[in-house]
Amino acid sequence: MKKLLFTLVLLTTTVSAYSQILNWNATQNKSYSLILKGDANDDGEVDISDVVFVVNEILSGDSYQDLCDVNYDGYVDISDVVELVNIILNGNQTHLCPDDNHPHWIDLGLPSGTLWCCCNEGASTPEDYGGYYTFDEVYSAPTLDQIKELLNNTTSELTIQNDIYGRTFTGSNGGTIFLPFAGNPEFGGHGNPLGFYWSSSLLTENESCAYYLYFTENYVNWGGGFSLGNKLTVRPVSK
């Protein structure tokens, strides 16, 4: 604790030296609806520059900034700095959801370093189905290569989570994500043992269709052929 407090004091005395490199644009339109927890300066990384950014916000007394509220308590104060330092010291990411403040980015130990979200787009818990989206409404879906990487580097098993059926994908590092059988409107919607999740990759031979991840109780694979107007669920990725 003494080392942590010393670090915070040192940071507060050096904020002015970093102030010229801080970049915050509160009105920037984002392509992704989910952000990386702790990425206070919105640069796609969680590192010491985010600590400096939060400290600067506290010292300057600026208006409340959502991204600086790292612990989601509705305030920006020293507790957010402590939470951010803990995130960095623990390797920035977690293998499992650390709390019920979903969504989180989950590290599955994939070769590319891609992080998968714990929840579907539009969902507030991992077992929620979330929304159904046409391809043009998709902003944070995985590419076909990222779906293939997921399938090639995880194990998958049928799971019931809070009375919802789906499949749990487990990475080499023990990280897990649960994808519910959300079906889709064309196949009867909820309740069917089917999972269809958009990729962001168009078919090479037919750009009016796109690839997707699909699974049943006994089978997991990727496919292609859904027209762009179909409504499927989306599981976001971080990059």
Contacts in CASP RR format, 6 or more apart in sequence:
PFRMAT RR
TARGET T0000
AUTHOR 0000-0000-0000
METHOD contacts of the structure
MODEL  1
MKKLLFTLVLLTTTVSAYSQILNWNATQNKSYSLILKGDANDDGEVDISD
VVFVVNEILSGDSYQDLCDVNYDGYVDISDVVELVNIILNGNQTHLCPDD
NHPHWIDLGLPSGTLWCCCNEGASTPEDYGGYYTFDEVYSAPTLDQIKEL
LNNTTSELTIQNDIYGRTFTGSNGGTIFLPFAGNPEFGGHGNPLGFYWSS
SLLTENESCAYYLYFTENYVNWGGGFSLGNKLTVRPVSK
4 82 0 8 1.000
4 85 0 8 1.000
7 85 0 8 1.000
8 55 0 8 1.000
8 78 0 8 1.000
8 81 0 8 1.000
8 82 0 8 1.000
8 85 0 8 1.000
11 51 0 8 1.000
11 52 0 8 1.000
11 55 0 8 1.000
11 81 0 8 1.000
12 55 0 8 1.000
12 59 0 8 1.000
14 52 0 8 1.000
15 52 0 8 1.000
15 55 0 8 1.000
15 56 0 8 1.000
15 59 0 8 1.000
18 49 0 8 1.000
18 52 0 8 1.000
18 56 0 8 1.000
19 56 0 8 1.000
21 49 0 8 1.000
22 41 0 8 1.000
22 49 0 8 1.000
22 52 0 8 1.000
22 53 0 8 1.000
22 56 0 8 1.000
23 41 0 8 1.000
23 43 0 8 1.000
24 41 0 8 1.000
24 42 0 8 1.000
24 53 0 8 1.000
24 65 0 8 1.000
25 42 0 8 1.000
26 65 0 8 1.000
28 42 0 8 1.000
31 139 0 8 1.000
31 140 0 8 1.000
32 139 0 8 1.000
32 140 0 8 1.000
32 236 0 8 1.000
33 121 0 8 1.000
33 122 0 8 1.000
33 139 0 8 1.000
33 140 0 8 1.000
33 236 0 8 1.000
34 103 0 8 1.000
34 105 0 8 1.000
34 117 0 8 1.000
34 121 0 8 1.000
34 140 0 8 1.000
34 236 0 8 1.000
35 42 0 8 1.000
35 67 0 8 1.000
36 44 0 8 1.000
36 45 0 8 1.000
36 46 0 8 1.000
36 105 0 8 1.000
36 115 0 8 1.000
36 238 0 8 1.000
37 46 0 8 1.000
37 70 0 8 1.000
37 87 0 8 1.000
37 104 0 8 1.000
37 105 0 8 1.000
38 46 0 8 1.000
38 50 0 8 1.000
38 67 0 8 1.000
38 70 0 8 1.000
38 83 0 8 1.000
38 84 0 8 1.000
38 87 0 8 1.000
39 45 0 8 1.000
39 46 0 8 1.000
39 50 0 8 1.000
39 67 0 8 1.000
40 50 0 8 1.000
40 53 0 8 1.000
40 54 0 8 1.000
40 57 0 8 1.000
40 65 0 8 1.000
40 67 0 8 1.000
40 68 0 8 1.000
40 70 0 8 1.000
40 84 0 8 1.000
41 49 0 8 1.000
41 50 0 8 1.000
41 53 0 8 1.000
41 67 0 8 1.000
42 67 0 8 1.000
43 49 0 8 1.000
46 84 0 8 1.000
46 87 0 8 1.000
46 88 0 8 1.000
46 92 0 8 1.000
47 88 0 8 1.000
47 92 0 8 1.000
48 88 0 8 1.000
50 84 0 8 1.000
51 81 0 8 1.000
51 84 0 8 1.000
51 85 0 8 1.000
51 88 0 8 1.000
53 68 0 8 1.000
54 68 0 8 1.000
54 70 0 8 1.000
54 76 0 8 1.000
54 80 0 8 1.000
54 81 0 8 1.000
54 84 0 8 1.000
55 81 0 8 1.000
57 65 0 8 1.000
57 68 0 8 1.000
57 76 0 8 1.000
58 76 0 8 1.000
58 77 0 8 1.000
58 78 0 8 1.000
58 81 0 8 1.000
64 74 0 8 1.000
64 75 0 8 1.000
64 76 0 8 1.000
65 76 0 8 1.000
68 76 0 8 1.000
68 80 0 8 1.000
69 75 0 8 1.000
69 76 0 8 1.000
69 80 0 8 1.000
70 80 0 8 1.000
70 81 0 8 1.000
70 83 0 8 1.000
70 84 0 8 1.000
70 87 0 8 1.000
71 79 0 8 1.000
71 80 0 8 1.000
71 83 0 8 1.000
72 101 0 8 1.000
73 79 0 8 1.000
93 105 0 8 1.000
93 106 0 8 1.000
93 107 0 8 1.000
93 115 0 8 1.000
94 104 0 8 1.000
94 106 0 8 1.000
94 107 0 8 1.000
95 106 0 8 1.000
95 107 0 8 1.000
95 108 0 8 1.000
95 173 0 8 1.000
95 174 0 8 1.000
95 175 0 8 1.000
95 176 0 8 1.000
96 106 0 8 1.000
96 174 0 8 1.000
96 175 0 8 1.000
96 176 0 8 1.000
97 104 0 8 1.000
97 106 0 8 1.000
97 118 0 8 1.000
97 126 0 8 1.000
98 104 0 8 1.000
100 125 0 8 1.000
102 118 0 8 1.000
102 119 0 8 1.000
102 123 0 8 1.000
102 124 0 8 1.000
102 125 0 8 1.000
102 126 0 8 1.000
103 117 0 8 1.000
103 118 0 8 1.000
103 119 0 8 1.000
103 123 0 8 1.000
103 236 0 8 1.000
104 117 0 8 1.000
104 118 0 8 1.000
105 115 0 8 1.000
105 116 0 8 1.000
105 117 0 8 1.000
105 118 0 8 1.000
105 238 0 8 1.000
106 115 0 8 1.000
106 116 0 8 1.000
106 117 0 8 1.000
106 118 0 8 1.000
106 175 0 8 1.000
106 176 0 8 1.000
106 177 0 8 1.000
107 113 0 8 1.000
107 115 0 8 1.000
107 173 0 8 1.000
107 175 0 8 1.000
108 114 0 8 1.000
108 115 0 8 1.000
108 116 0 8 1.000
108 150 0 8 1.000
108 153 0 8 1.000
108 154 0 8 1.000
108 169 0 8 1.000
108 170 0 8 1.000
108 171 0 8 1.000
108 172 0 8 1.000
108 173 0 8 1.000
108 174 0 8 1.000
108 175 0 8 1.000
108 176 0 8 1.000
108 177 0 8 1.000
109 153 0 8 1.000
109 171 0 8 1.000
109 172 0 8 1.000
109 173 0 8 1.000
109 175 0 8 1.000
110 149 0 8 1.000
110 150 0 8 1.000
110 153 0 8 1.000
110 171 0 8 1.000
111 149 0 8 1.000
111 153 0 8 1.000
112 146 0 8 1.000
112 149 0 8 1.000
113 239 0 8 1.000
114 142 0 8 1.000
114 146 0 8 1.000
114 149 0 8 1.000
114 237 0 8 1.000
114 238 0 8 1.000
114 239 0 8 1.000
115 237 0 8 1.000
115 238 0 8 1.000
115 239 0 8 1.000
116 142 0 8 1.000
116 150 0 8 1.000
116 169 0 8 1.000
116 177 0 8 1.000
116 235 0 8 1.000
116 236 0 8 1.000
116 237 0 8 1.000
116 238 0 8 1.000
117 140 0 8 1.000
117 177 0 8 1.000
117 235 0 8 1.000
117 236 0 8 1.000
117 237 0 8 1.000
117 238 0 8 1.000
118 126 0 8 1.000
118 177 0 8 1.000
118 178 0 8 1.000
119 125 0 8 1.000
119 126 0 8 1.000
119 128 0 8 1.000
119 130 0 8 1.000
120 128 0 8 1.000
120 129 0 8 1.000
120 130 0 8 1.000
120 131 0 8 1.000
120 179 0 8 1.000
120 180 0 8 1.000
120 182 0 8 1.000
120 233 0 8 1.000
120 234 0 8 1.000
120 235 0 8 1.000
121 130 0 8 1.000
121 131 0 8 1.000
121 133 0 8 1.000
121 138 0 8 1.000
121 140 0 8 1.000
121 233 0 8 1.000
121 234 0 8 1.000
121 235 0 8 1.000
121 236 0 8 1.000
122 128 0 8 1.000
122 130 0 8 1.000
122 131 0 8 1.000
123 129 0 8 1.000
123 130 0 8 1.000
123 131 0 8 1.000
125 162 0 8 1.000
126 161 0 8 1.000
126 177 0 8 1.000
126 178 0 8 1.000
126 180 0 8 1.000
127 161 0 8 1.000
127 162 0 8 1.000
127 164 0 8 1.000
127 178 0 8 1.000
127 180 0 8 1.000
128 180 0 8 1.000
129 180 0 8 1.000
129 182 0 8 1.000
129 183 0 8 1.000
129 190 0 8 1.000
129 233 0 8 1.000
130 182 0 8 1.000
130 233 0 8 1.000
131 233 0 8 1.000
131 234 0 8 1.000
132 182 0 8 1.000
132 184 0 8 1.000
132 185 0 8 1.000
132 231 0 8 1.000
132 232 0 8 1.000
132 233 0 8 1.000
133 198 0 8 1.000
133 231 0 8 1.000
133 232 0 8 1.000
133 233 0 8 1.000
133 234 0 8 1.000
134 228 0 8 1.000
134 229 0 8 1.000
134 230 0 8 1.000
134 231 0 8 1.000
135 198 0 8 1.000
135 210 0 8 1.000
135 228 0 8 1.000
135 229 0 8 1.000
135 230 0 8 1.000
136 228 0 8 1.000
136 229 0 8 1.000
138 198 0 8 1.000
138 200 0 8 1.000
138 234 0 8 1.000
140 234 0 8 1.000
140 236 0 8 1.000
140 237 0 8 1.000
141 197 0 8 1.000
141 198 0 8 1.000
141 199 0 8 1.000
141 200 0 8 1.000
141 234 0 8 1.000
141 235 0 8 1.000
141 236 0 8 1.000
141 237 0 8 1.000
142 150 0 8 1.000
142 199 0 8 1.000
142 200 0 8 1.000
142 213 0 8 1.000
142 235 0 8 1.000
142 236 0 8 1.000
142 237 0 8 1.000
143 199 0 8 1.000
143 200 0 8 1.000
143 201 0 8 1.000
144 199 0 8 1.000
144 201 0 8 1.000
144 211 0 8 1.000
144 222 0 8 1.000
145 201 0 8 1.000
146 199 0 8 1.000
146 237 0 8 1.000
147 199 0 8 1.000
147 211 0 8 1.000
147 213 0 8 1.000
147 222 0 8 1.000
148 222 0 8 1.000
150 169 0 8 1.000
150 213 0 8 1.000
151 213 0 8 1.000
151 220 0 8 1.000
151 221 0 8 1.000
151 222 0 8 1.000
153 171 0 8 1.000
153 172 0 8 1.000
154 169 0 8 1.000
154 170 0 8 1.000
154 171 0 8 1.000
154 172 0 8 1.000
155 169 0 8 1.000
155 170 0 8 1.000
155 171 0 8 1.000
156 167 0 8 1.000
156 168 0 8 1.000
156 169 0 8 1.000
156 170 0 8 1.000
156 215 0 8 1.000
156 220 0 8 1.000
157 167 0 8 1.000
157 168 0 8 1.000
157 170 0 8 1.000
158 165 0 8 1.000
158 166 0 8 1.000
158 167 0 8 1.000
158 217 0 8 1.000
158 218 0 8 1.000
159 165 0 8 1.000
159 166 0 8 1.000
159 167 0 8 1.000
159 168 0 8 1.000
159 178 0 8 1.000
160 166 0 8 1.000
161 168 0 8 1.000
161 178 0 8 1.000
161 180 0 8 1.000
164 180 0 8 1.000
164 181 0 8 1.000
165 180 0 8 1.000
165 181 0 8 1.000
165 191 0 8 1.000
165 193 0 8 1.000
165 217 0 8 1.000
166 178 0 8 1.000
166 179 0 8 1.000
166 180 0 8 1.000
166 181 0 8 1.000
166 193 0 8 1.000
166 195 0 8 1.000
166 215 0 8 1.000
167 178 0 8 1.000
167 179 0 8 1.000
167 181 0 8 1.000
167 215 0 8 1.000
167 220 0 8 1.000
168 176 0 8 1.000
168 177 0 8 1.000
168 178 0 8 1.000
168 179 0 8 1.000
169 176 0 8 1.000
169 177 0 8 1.000
169 178 0 8 1.000
169 179 0 8 1.000
170 176 0 8 1.000
177 235 0 8 1.000
179 195 0 8 1.000
179 197 0 8 1.000
179 215 0 8 1.000
179 235 0 8 1.000
180 195 0 8 1.000
181 191 0 8 1.000
181 192 0 8 1.000
181 193 0 8 1.000
181 194 0 8 1.000
181 195 0 8 1.000
181 215 0 8 1.000
182 189 0 8 1.000
182 190 0 8 1.000
182 195 0 8 1.000
182 196 0 8 1.000
182 233 0 8 1.000
183 189 0 8 1.000
183 190 0 8 1.000
183 191 0 8 1.000
183 192 0 8 1.000
183 194 0 8 1.000
183 195 0 8 1.000
183 196 0 8 1.000
183 233 0 8 1.000
184 194 0 8 1.000
184 195 0 8 1.000
184 196 0 8 1.000
184 230 0 8 1.000
184 231 0 8 1.000
184 232 0 8 1.000
184 233 0 8 1.000
185 231 0 8 1.000
186 230 0 8 1.000
186 231 0 8 1.000
187 194 0 8 1.000
187 196 0 8 1.000
193 216 0 8 1.000
193 217 0 8 1.000
194 214 0 8 1.000
194 215 0 8 1.000
194 216 0 8 1.000
195 213 0 8 1.000
195 214 0 8 1.000
195 215 0 8 1.000
195 216 0 8 1.000
195 233 0 8 1.000
196 212 0 8 1.000
196 213 0 8 1.000
196 214 0 8 1.000
196 226 0 8 1.000
196 232 0 8 1.000
196 233 0 8 1.000
197 212 0 8 1.000
197 213 0 8 1.000
197 214 0 8 1.000
197 232 0 8 1.000
197 233 0 8 1.000
197 234 0 8 1.000
197 235 0 8 1.000
198 210 0 8 1.000
198 212 0 8 1.000
198 226 0 8 1.000
198 232 0 8 1.000
198 233 0 8 1.000
198 234 0 8 1.000
199 210 0 8 1.000
199 211 0 8 1.000
199 212 0 8 1.000
199 213 0 8 1.000
199 222 0 8 1.000
200 210 0 8 1.000
201 210 0 8 1.000
201 211 0 8 1.000
202 209 0 8 1.000
202 210 0 8 1.000
202 211 0 8 1.000
203 209 0 8 1.000
203 210 0 8 1.000
203 211 0 8 1.000
203 224 0 8 1.000
203 225 0 8 1.000
206 225 0 8 1.000
208 227 0 8 1.000
208 228 0 8 1.000
209 224 0 8 1.000
209 225 0 8 1.000
209 226 0 8 1.000
209 227 0 8 1.000
209 228 0 8 1.000
210 224 0 8 1.000
210 225 0 8 1.000
210 226 0 8 1.000
210 228 0 8 1.000
211 222 0 8 1.000
211 223 0 8 1.000
211 224 0 8 1.000
211 225 0 8 1.000
212 222 0 8 1.000
212 223 0 8 1.000
212 224 0 8 1.000
212 225 0 8 1.000
212 226 0 8 1.000
212 232 0 8 1.000
213 221 0 8 1.000
213 222 0 8 1.000
213 223 0 8 1.000
213 235 0 8 1.000
214 220 0 8 1.000
214 221 0 8 1.000
214 222 0 8 1.000
214 223 0 8 1.000
215 221 0 8 1.000
226 232 0 8 1.000
END
